[in-house]
Amino acid sequence: MPKQILSDAFRTVWSARWRIGTTLLVFSLFVGVLANTVSAKTVYIVSDSEQTAPLDAYDETSHDLLVQAGIQADVSGETGVLGASSSQLIVNRSQVVTVKYNGAASSIMANTNETVSSILSRLGIDVSSRDIVSVDIGDTAESGMVISVTRKMIYYQQVSETLGYDTQRVADPSVPLGTETVTQSGTAGSKTCTYEIVYEDGEEISRQLVNEEVAVEPVDEIVTYGTRALKIGFSDPIKSVSAFAGGGGIITTSSGATIQFSDAITCTATAYTTEGKSWKTTSTGTTARYGAIAVDPTVIPYGTKMYIVSNDGRYIYGIAVAEDCGGSIKGKKIDLFFDTYDECITFGRRDCTVYILN
């Protein structure tokens, strides 16, 4: 009986101890799990558009996480979304871009990977196909980028312009050589011209004629000039000679006739005739006659029209044309044709002024 009592008592004590130990073990495990749960780290995904990396850390501020990730923490525009287990911290590095438009410059903060087109759209700048943008509108904005938008405008302008007239010269063999008459006055016309004008930022950079239409046709001036040689003689001597400032001048005779000249030279003049001779032609093939004189063609070219008077005022040969030459006619010498030998003797040798006609 006593042995049974001891055995029962022992089993009672052992059962109580086992229950206490089990309870302590379970409690320890619970505390360990709870402590591990409380101290668990969160996995963060940190990205700044240049690099992306996971980071195991306890709940931290975005600034602390950036420091631990080795990312510059004082960037502007950094944003983050922190979750309970797996979170992302995304850093948007804002880009400072300068936009020049319409004569003004402004700075704007561009978002990461934002295109030039998006920036211009945010500023309300519509770019047409004619406008000039300094960079490709599809490019991604970069810090320090300067975007210049040049507004190009094309205008068309119509103006009326004067259309000048031409002068036609008509020879008249019935009119004395050296005489000119305006038989029809010239009248200017007009034309409508269309210009394409290109402006960039309000400044004209080009102007091009793209079309013209004649509104009023001009009327040509017609000038009749004489080609007939005229023997003037003593009856119509020179009354005056008016010189022009730029050279040349006008000869006025006693009868009121006027002859315009471009130059005047002094020559020694002699006389010749074909009277009683078989040959009647000049060296240029024309008929020898009064008014066709011999010259040195290196001084006075063939075909030159002249008005000749003696320097002593005693003889006016009149209008002449350079058509002949002579072996002794060199330099500033001329040989005047006369119809008769007696006229040649009367003229003899004289210093003359040769007026070169226009």
C-alpha positions in Angstrom: 0.0 0.0 0.0 2.7 2.5 0.8 4.6 1.7 -2.5 1.5 2.4 -4.5 1.1 5.8 -2.8 4.7 6.8 -3.6 4.3 5.7 -7.2 1.2 7.8 -7.7 2.8 10.8 -6.1 5.8 10.6 -8.4 3.7 10.4 -11.5 1.7 13.4 -10.3 4.9 15.5 -9.9 6.4 14.4 -13.2 3.2 15.3 -15.2 3.1 18.7 -13.7 6.8 19.4 -14.6 6.2 18.2 -18.2 3.3 20.5 -18.6 5.3 23.4 -17.3 8.3 22.6 -19.6 6.1 22.2 -22.6 4.4 25.5 -21.9 7.8 27.3 -21.5 9.0 25.7 -24.8 5.9 26.8 -26.7 6.1 30.3 -25.2 9.8 30.6 -26.2 9.0 29.6 -29.7 6.2 32.1 -29.9 8.5 34.9 -28.5 11.2 34.0 -31.0 8.8 34.0 -34.0 7.3 37.3 -32.8 10.7 38.9 -32.4 11.8 37.7 -35.8 8.6 39.1 -37.3 9.0 42.5 -35.7 12.6 42.8 -36.8 12.1 41.5 -40.4 13.6 43.6 -43.2 11.7 45.0 -46.2 13.0 44.5 -49.7 13.0 47.8 -51.6 13.5 48.3 -55.3 15.5 51.5 -55.7 15.6 53.1 -59.2 16.9 56.5 -60.5 16.6 55.8 -64.3 20.4 55.1 -64.4 20.4 52.1 -62.2 17.9 49.8 -60.5 18.9 47.7 -57.5 17.1 45.8 -54.6 17.9 46.9 -51.1 17.2 45.0 -47.9 16.5 47.4 -45.1 14.2 48.1 -42.2 11.5 50.7 -42.7 13.5 53.8 -43.5 12.8 57.3 -44.9 13.3 57.8 -48.7 16.4 59.9 -47.9 18.0 57.1 -45.8 17.2 54.5 -48.5 18.9 56.7 -51.2 21.9 57.1 -49.0 22.2 53.4 -48.4 21.8 52.8 -52.2 24.6 55.2 -52.9 22.3 57.6 -54.9 22.7 61.4 -54.6 20.0 62.3 -52.0 19.6 65.9 -52.8 18.1 65.5 -56.2 14.9 67.4 -56.9 11.6 65.7 -57.6 12.3 62.4 -55.9 9.2 60.3 -55.3 8.7 57.0 -53.6 6.0 54.4 -52.9 6.8 52.3 -49.8 5.0 49.0 -49.3 4.9 46.5 -46.5 7.0 43.8 -48.1 8.3 44.7 -51.5 8.3 48.4 -52.3 9.7 50.7 -55.0 11.5 53.9 -54.5 11.6 55.7 -57.9 13.8 58.8 -58.2 12.8 61.2 -60.9 15.7 63.5 -61.7 14.2 66.6 -63.1 16.0 68.2 -66.1 16.3 72.0 -66.3 15.7 72.9 -70.0 15.7 76.4 -71.6 13.2 77.1 -74.3 13.7 80.1 -76.6 10.6 81.1 -78.5 9.1 84.3 -79.9 12.0 86.5 -78.7 11.8 85.2 -75.1 13.6 82.6 -73.1 12.2 80.5 -70.2 13.4 77.6 -68.1 11.3 74.6 -67.4 11.7 71.4 -65.4 11.5 68.4 -67.7 10.6 65.0 -66.3 12.7 61.9 -66.8 12.6 60.6 -70.4 10.3 63.5 -71.4 10.6 64.4 -75.1 11.2 67.8 -76.6 7.7 67.6 -78.2 6.1 67.0 -74.8 7.9 70.0 -73.3 6.8 72.3 -76.1 3.2 71.0 -75.8 3.2 71.8 -72.0 4.3 75.4 -72.9 1.5 75.7 -75.4 3.9 75.9 -78.4 2.5 74.4 -81.6 5.2 73.6 -84.1 4.2 73.7 -87.8 6.1 72.0 -90.6 7.6 75.4 -91.6 9.0 76.2 -88.1 12.6 75.5 -87.3 13.5 73.6 -84.1 17.1 73.5 -83.0 16.8 69.9 -81.8 14.8 66.9 -83.0 11.4 67.1 -81.3 11.6 63.3 -80.7 14.8 63.7 -78.6 14.7 63.1 -74.9 15.3 66.3 -72.8 18.7 66.6 -71.1 19.7 69.0 -68.3 21.1 72.1 -69.8 19.5 71.6 -73.2 18.5 74.7 -75.1 15.5 74.4 -77.4 15.1 77.2 -79.9 11.9 77.4 -81.9 12.0 79.8 -84.8 8.6 80.8 -86.1 8.8 80.9 -89.9 6.1 82.8 -91.8 5.7 83.2 -95.6 3.8 86.2 -97.0 3.1 87.3 -100.6 3.2 90.9 -101.6 2.0 92.5 -104.8 3.6 95.8 -105.9 3.3 97.9 -109.1 6.6 98.7 -110.8 7.5 100.9 -113.7 8.3 99.2 -117.0 10.8 101.2 -118.9 10.7 101.8 -122.6 13.3 101.2 -125.3 14.6 103.6 -127.9 14.6 102.7 -131.5 17.0 104.6 -133.9 15.9 104.8 -137.5 18.2 106.0 -140.2 16.9 108.6 -142.7 19.1 109.3 -145.8 17.0 112.4 -146.6 18.0 114.0 -143.3 21.5 115.7 -143.0 24.1 113.7 -141.2 24.4 114.5 -137.5 20.7 115.6 -137.2 18.5 113.6 -134.9 14.7 114.0 -134.3 12.4 112.3 -131.9 9.5 111.2 -134.1 7.8 109.3 -131.3 8.0 109.9 -127.6 8.5 107.0 -125.3 6.0 106.1 -122.7 6.7 104.0 -119.6 4.5 101.0 -118.9 3.8 99.2 -115.6 3.9 95.7 -114.3 2.5 93.9 -111.2 5.2 92.0 -109.4 4.5 89.3 -106.8 7.2 88.8 -104.1 7.5 85.9 -101.7 8.7 87.3 -98.4 10.0 84.9 -95.7 10.1 86.1 -92.0 11.8 84.3 -89.1 10.7 85.5 -85.7 9.2 88.6 -87.3 12.4 89.5 -89.2 12.5 89.5 -93.0 15.3 87.2 -94.2 14.5 86.9 -97.9 12.4 88.4 -100.7 12.1 86.7 -104.0 10.2 87.6 -107.2 7.9 84.8 -108.0 5.6 86.3 -110.7 5.2 89.4 -112.8 2.4 90.5 -115.1 2.5 93.4 -117.5 -0.4 95.8 -116.7 0.4 98.5 -119.2 2.7 97.9 -122.2 5.4 100.6 -122.7 5.6 102.6 -125.9 9.1 102.8 -127.5 10.8 106.1 -128.3 11.7 106.4 -132.0 14.6 108.6 -133.0 15.3 109.4 -136.6 18.9 110.3 -137.5 20.2 111.7 -140.8 22.8 110.0 -142.9 23.1 112.5 -145.8 26.3 114.4 -146.0 25.8 118.2 -146.2 28.1 120.8 -147.5 27.5 123.8 -145.3 30.0 126.4 -146.5 30.3 130.1 -145.5 26.5 130.8 -145.6 25.9 129.0 -142.3 28.9 129.5 -140.0 29.1 128.3 -136.4 27.3 130.6 -134.0 28.3 128.9 -130.7 29.6 125.7 -129.2 28.2 124.6 -125.8 30.3 122.0 -124.0 28.9 119.4 -121.6 30.5 118.9 -118.2 31.0 115.2 -118.9 32.5 115.7 -122.4 31.1 116.6 -125.7 28.6 119.4 -126.4 26.3 121.0 -129.0 27.2 123.1 -132.0 24.7 125.8 -133.0 25.0 127.4 -136.5 23.8 130.8 -137.6 20.7 129.3 -139.1 19.7 127.7 -135.8 20.7 124.2 -136.7 22.2 122.2 -133.9 24.6 119.3 -134.0 25.6 117.2 -131.0 29.2 115.9 -130.6 30.9 113.6 -128.2 34.6 114.8 -128.6 36.7 117.4 -130.4 40.3 117.0 -131.7 42.6 119.4 -133.6 44.1 118.1 -136.9 46.1 119.4 -139.8 43.9 119.3 -142.9 44.8 119.2 -146.6 42.6 118.8 -149.7 42.3 116.3 -152.6 40.0 115.6 -155.6 39.4 112.9 -158.2 38.7 115.5 -160.9 40.3 114.4 -164.2 41.3 111.0 -162.7 40.1 107.6 -163.6 39.7 106.2 -160.1 36.6 107.4 -158.2 36.5 105.1 -155.2 37.9 105.3 -151.6 40.0 102.7 -149.8 36.9 101.4 -148.2 35.2 100.8 -151.5 32.7 103.7 -151.4 32.4 106.4 -154.1 34.8 109.4 -153.6 32.6 112.4 -152.9 32.3 115.6 -150.9 32.1 114.6 -147.2 34.1 111.4 -147.6 37.5 112.2 -146.2 40.9 110.4 -145.7 42.1 109.8 -142.2 44.6 107.7 -140.2 42.2 104.9 -139.1 44.4 104.3 -136.0 43.4 107.8 -134.8 40.0 108.2 -136.4 38.3 104.8 -137.2 36.6 104.2 -140.5 32.9 105.1 -140.3 33.4 107.9 -137.8 31.1 110.8 -138.5 32.5 114.3 -138.0 31.8 118.0 -138.3 34.9 120.0 -139.5 35.7 123.7 -139.3 38.9 125.6 -139.8 40.4 127.1 -136.7 40.8 130.5 -138.4 37.0 130.5 -138.9 37.3 131.1 -142.7 36.1 127.7 -143.8 33.4 125.3 -142.7 33.8 121.9 -144.4 30.7 120.6 -142.5 29.6 117.0 -142.1 32.1 114.3 -143.1 32.6 110.5 -142.8 36.0 108.7 -142.4 36.0 106.5 -145.6 39.5 106.9 -147.1 43.2 106.9 -146.2 46.5 108.2 -147.7 50.1 107.4 -147.5 51.0 110.8 -146.0 47.9 110.9 -143.7 49.4 109.8 -140.4 48.5 110.7 -136.9 46.3 113.8 -136.5 46.1 114.6 -140.2 43.1 114.5 -142.5 42.6 115.0 -146.2 39.3 116.6 -147.3 37.7 115.7 -150.5 36.6 118.6 -152.9 34.8 118.3 -156.2 37.3 120.5 -158.1 41.0 121.1 -158.2 40.4 124.9 -157.7 38.6 124.2 -154.4 41.5 122.2 -153.2 43.9 125.1 -154.0 41.5 127.6 -152.3 41.4 125.5 -149.1 45.2 124.7 -149.1 46.4 123.5 -145.7 44.7 124.5 -142.5 44.5 123.6 -138.9 41.0 122.4 -138.2 38.8 121.3 -135.3 37.2 117.9 -135.9 34.0 117.4 -133.8 33.3 113.7 -133.4 29.5 113.3 -133.8 27.4 111.0 -131.6 
